[in-house]
Amino acid sequence: MQLKVLKFGGSSLADANQFRKVAEIVHADPARRYVVPSAPGKRFKEDDKVTDLLYTCFDLALAEKDISETFEKIEERYRSIIRDLGLDYSLDKEFETIRTAILHCAGRDYVASRGEYLNGLILANYLGYDFIDPQRYIFFRDNGSFDSEKTNIILSAILKQHERAVIPGFYGTMPNGTIKTFSRGGSDITGSIVARAANADVYENWTDVSGFLMADPRLVDNPKIIETITYKELRELSYMGATVLHEEAIFPVRYAGIPINIRNTNKPEEKGTMIVSSASDVMSDYVITGIAGKCGFSVVSIEKDMMNSEIGFGRRVLEAIEKCDICFEHLPSGIDTMSVVINSNDIVGKRDFLLTEICRLTEPDMIEIEDHLALIAVVGRSMVKAKGTAARIFSALSAAGVNIKMIDQGSSELNIIIGVDENDYVTALRAIYDEFVK
């Protein structure tokens, strides 16, 4: 029989009604043995996430202000879930322990982690599953980095002792025993860690969308769902801001070759998106897999005659960028020209020094910085086999009246990145989508 690990996001566990949906999903398949919950999310637009309320309590305590009103909101969120589910269960002891810890200046990570911890206790009780506290089985090193191998060995052993269990997301333990959290949204990472430790056949990540979309639905009307996407394609799209799950959540399951299935808690009948290591045998209706982009880039353009014959020229340009403590995004170049694409926020207060250093190290004929650049990534594993893909992109942009400022294609031919003026960003994104999808 298959073994599946499920992670449910905050919106999936925001109230008792969502808990019922989760229980129905879990019990519908006997292979769904390990469940990773997030803290309760928003029930409606103006609502508070429990994690945000916990951070507020921490800040109030740190400022020696009264936490009572905020903490009571947290208690009531959980009590209402327990009450509405009809459970004979109490978290009063846990509430008192957490309140006391906050008032005695408990660490920020400990306070934030209690949202998942409390939700995990309720969900385990409601499902009839065992409860496993990740504080004992997910480990960080002294420098705060995640200790993947130690965790995998110890967590794998403990999972074998529990046929079915709930493991809260978002946190683990430092060598000194204190709680350490992953970055915000880290329950995705916990789910991936548990999937690897359990040697799962599938890691199901349940959220409030029906999968990974081919384009941003805020910019493109009703974009189609990507049925199958590879880890490499996902990485390319995530880099451009197209996110459904935490980026770091990819690596534990990718390492183990475990596919991820993005599903919608509110529409469990839909198949969602499968994220796999390889999709060479999966047919797609489209040449491209997806489109993503973001604004806020600047381009440092450098010109110098015979640049290509000057040994170490590129290294010296990058040395100047390194001295400014800046990461570069792309390096499109020509025979006598070189461009460096960087995040505009990274050069705030550093522009003059950066230009001075590049001039000192390379003595260019011309150098300038152009701002307000948007980058669009067109990604697809089928592009390598399809003739004229780039021509179709350029023709679509030309027809839409969009001027292309930069072109960069990866050596794997998995993606083509286009640079356009920020004012043309939405028009360009829609034009490319319409060319390949509509």
ZITA-V143256 format. One record per residue. RES is the residue in one letter. PHI is phi in whole degrees, -180 to 180 (none if undefined). OMEGA is omega in radians with two decimals (999 if undefined). Layout:
res = <RES;RES>
phi = <PHI;PHI>
omega = <OMEGA;OMEGA>
This chain:
res = <M;Q;L;K;V;L;K;F;G;G;S;S;L;A;D;A;N;Q;F;R;K;V;A;E;I;V;H;A;D;P;A;R;R;Y;V;V;P;S;A;P;G;K;R;F;K;E;D;D;K;V;T;D;L;L;Y;T;C;F;D;L;A;L;A;E;K;D;I;S;E;T;F;E;K;I;E;E;R;Y;R;S;I;I;R;D;L;G;L;D;Y;S;L;D;K;E;F;E;T;I;R;T;A;I;L;H;C;A;G;R;D;Y;V;A;S;R;G;E;Y;L;N;G;L;I;L;A;N;Y;L;G;Y;D;F;I;D;P;Q;R;Y;I;F;F;R;D;N;G;S;F;D;S;E;K;T;N;I;I;L;S;A;I;L;K;Q;H;E;R;A;V;I;P;G;F;Y;G;T;M;P;N;G;T;I;K;T;F;S;R;G;G;S;D;I;T;G;S;I;V;A;R;A;A;N;A;D;V;Y;E;N;W;T;D;V;S;G;F;L;M;A;D;P;R;L;V;D;N;P;K;I;I;E;T;I;T;Y;K;E;L;R;E;L;S;Y;M;G;A;T;V;L;H;E;E;A;I;F;P;V;R;Y;A;G;I;P;I;N;I;R;N;T;N;K;P;E;E;K;G;T;M;I;V;S;S;A;S;D;V;M;S;D;Y;V;I;T;G;I;A;G;K;C;G;F;S;V;V;S;I;E;K;D;M;M;N;S;E;I;G;F;G;R;R;V;L;E;A;I;E;K;C;D;I;C;F;E;H;L;P;S;G;I;D;T;M;S;V;V;I;N;S;N;D;I;V;G;K;R;D;F;L;L;T;E;I;C;R;L;T;E;P;D;M;I;E;I;E;D;H;L;A;L;I;A;V;V;G;R;S;M;V;K;A;K;G;T;A;A;R;I;F;S;A;L;S;A;A;G;V;N;I;K;M;I;D;Q;G;S;S;E;L;N;I;I;I;G;V;D;E;N;D;Y;V;T;A;L;R;A;I;Y;D;E;F;V;K>
phi = <none;-66;-124;-123;-109;-119;-117;-116;-76;-62;-69;-76;-130;-78;-154;-63;-63;-69;-59;-63;-62;-63;-61;-64;-65;-62;-76;-72;-139;-62;-75;-83;-103;-125;-124;-114;-98;-91;-74;-57;-94;-75;-88;-155;-55;-87;-74;-103;-78;-61;-62;-65;-66;-66;-62;-63;-59;-61;-64;-65;-64;-63;-89;59;-110;-70;-100;-55;-62;-68;-67;-64;-62;-65;-58;-67;-58;-73;-63;-67;-65;-61;-63;-70;-84;72;-85;-92;-153;-133;-110;-57;-65;-65;-58;-65;-62;-69;-59;-62;-63;-63;-67;-101;62;-61;-65;-59;-67;-59;-60;-64;-71;-68;-63;-69;-58;-66;-65;-64;-62;-64;-64;-61;-65;-70;-80;80;-101;-69;-113;-118;-86;-64;-59;-96;-135;-117;-119;-115;-87;-58;-83;91;-81;-73;-94;-67;-72;-61;-60;-62;-66;-75;-67;-60;-66;-72;-64;-66;-89;-128;-64;-143;-155;-108;-125;-57;-89;90;-144;-152;-134;-85;-57;-87;93;-79;-80;-128;-101;-76;-65;-55;88;-73;-63;-59;-67;-58;-58;-67;-63;-66;-60;-67;-64;-83;55;-68;-81;-147;-108;-92;-108;-96;-141;-108;-127;-91;132;-86;-91;-71;-158;-67;-67;-76;-115;-121;-69;47;-64;-75;-82;-81;-75;-139;-141;-86;-59;-65;-65;-62;-61;-64;-73;-65;-58;-90;97;-83;-124;-120;-133;-58;-57;-69;-71;-71;-69;-60;-78;-64;-59;-93;71;-96;-73;-108;-115;-84;-128;-106;-59;-85;-139;-65;-73;-84;-73;74;-115;-98;-106;-130;-70;-142;-132;-64;-101;-101;-81;-123;-78;-129;-68;-99;-93;-169;-131;-149;-165;-159;-100;93;-113;-127;-120;-92;-104;-126;-124;-161;-60;64;-55;-65;-96;-95;-64;85;-62;-62;-62;-70;-62;-69;-64;-65;-66;-64;-62;-88;58;-122;-96;-100;-100;-146;-134;-68;-149;-129;-66;-116;-135;-145;-122;-124;-93;-135;-72;-59;-65;-73;-107;-63;79;-123;-59;-64;-65;-62;-62;-62;-66;-64;-64;-64;-87;-123;49;-74;-76;-153;-149;-154;-117;-112;-100;63;-101;-112;-111;-125;-103;-104;-120;-179;-70;-85;-64;-64;-96;-101;-76;80;-63;-62;-62;-64;-62;-65;-66;-64;-69;-63;-64;-88;76;-102;-89;-87;-98;-155;-133;-145;-118;-68;-66;-80;60;-83;-148;-127;-109;-114;-106;-135;-63;-55;-66;-99;-58;-65;-59;-66;-60;-68;-65;-67;-61;-62;-64;-101;-115;-77>
omega = <3.11;3.03;-3.13;3.00;-3.10;2.98;3.11;-3.13;-3.08;3.12;3.13;-3.10;-3.04;-3.12;-3.07;-3.14;3.10;3.06;3.14;3.10;-3.14;-3.14;3.13;3.11;-3.10;-3.06;-3.13;-3.07;-3.13;3.11;-3.11;-2.95;-3.11;-3.03;3.14;-3.12;2.94;3.01;3.13;3.11;-3.11;3.04;3.12;-2.96;-3.05;-3.07;3.09;2.94;-3.12;3.13;3.09;3.11;3.10;3.07;3.10;3.09;3.13;-3.12;3.12;3.14;3.14;3.12;3.14;3.09;-3.08;-3.14;-2.94;-3.06;-3.13;-3.12;3.09;3.06;3.13;3.13;-3.08;3.10;-3.11;3.14;3.14;3.10;3.14;-3.11;-3.09;3.08;3.14;-3.12;2.99;-2.97;-3.12;3.06;-3.04;-3.14;3.12;3.11;-3.11;3.11;-3.11;3.12;3.14;-3.14;3.13;-3.13;3.10;3.01;3.01;-3.10;-3.12;-3.12;3.10;-3.10;-3.11;-3.07;-3.04;3.09;3.10;-3.12;-3.12;3.12;3.11;3.11;3.13;-3.08;3.11;3.13;-3.09;-3.13;-3.01;-3.14;3.01;3.09;3.09;-3.13;-3.11;3.08;-3.10;-2.97;3.05;-2.90;3.00;3.08;-3.13;-3.12;3.11;3.13;-3.12;3.13;-2.99;-3.04;3.09;3.13;-3.07;-3.12;-3.05;-3.14;3.11;-3.13;-3.11;3.12;3.13;3.13;-3.11;-3.13;3.14;-3.07;2.98;3.14;-3.11;3.14;2.87;-3.01;3.05;-3.04;3.04;3.12;3.13;3.08;3.13;-3.10;3.09;3.11;2.93;3.08;-3.02;-3.04;-3.01;3.06;3.03;-3.13;3.12;3.12;3.13;3.12;3.13;3.12;3.12;-3.11;3.14;-3.04;-3.06;3.03;-3.13;2.99;-3.14;3.13;-3.04;-3.07;-3.10;3.04;-3.04;3.11;-3.13;-3.09;-3.10;3.11;-3.13;-3.10;3.07;-3.08;-3.13;-3.12;3.03;3.10;-3.10;3.11;3.05;-3.10;-3.14;3.13;3.12;3.10;-3.13;3.11;3.13;3.12;-3.14;-3.12;3.13;3.10;-3.14;3.02;3.11;-3.02;2.97;3.10;-3.10;-3.05;-3.11;-3.12;-3.10;-2.87;3.12;-3.12;3.08;3.12;-3.09;3.14;-3.12;3.12;3.06;3.08;3.10;-3.07;-3.13;-3.13;-3.09;3.10;-3.03;3.12;-3.14;-3.02;-3.13;-3.11;3.04;3.07;-2.97;3.13;-3.12;3.13;-3.09;-3.12;-3.13;-3.13;3.10;3.12;-3.02;3.09;-3.12;3.08;-3.13;3.12;3.07;-3.14;3.05;-3.13;3.04;3.11;3.04;3.13;3.01;-3.11;-3.08;3.07;3.06;3.11;3.11;3.11;-3.08;-3.13;-3.08;-3.08;3.08;-3.09;-3.12;3.14;-3.11;3.06;-3.13;3.07;3.11;3.12;3.12;3.13;3.11;3.14;-3.10;3.01;3.09;-3.11;-3.11;-3.13;3.06;-3.07;3.05;-3.11;-3.11;-3.14;3.07;3.12;3.10;3.13;-3.12;3.09;-3.07;-3.13;-3.08;-3.10;3.08;-3.12;-3.08;-3.00;-3.08;-3.14;3.13;3.13;-3.14;-3.12;3.13;3.11;-3.13;-3.04;-3.02;-3.11;-3.08;3.03;3.13;3.07;3.10;3.06;3.10;-3.09;3.04;3.09;3.02;3.10;3.10;3.11;3.04;-2.95;3.08;3.13;-3.13;-3.08;-3.09;-3.11;-3.05;3.13;3.02;-3.13;-3.14;-3.14;3.11;3.11;-3.09;-3.14;3.14;3.13;3.12;-3.14;3.14;3.12;-3.11;3.10;3.12;-3.13;-3.10;3.06;3.12;3.14;3.13;-3.10;3.14;-3.09;3.10;-3.10;2.99;-3.13;-3.10;3.04;3.13;3.05;-3.11;3.13;3.14;-2.98;-3.08;3.12;-3.14;-3.13;-3.13;-3.13;3.13;3.12;-3.12;-3.12;-3.00;-3.01;-3.06;999>
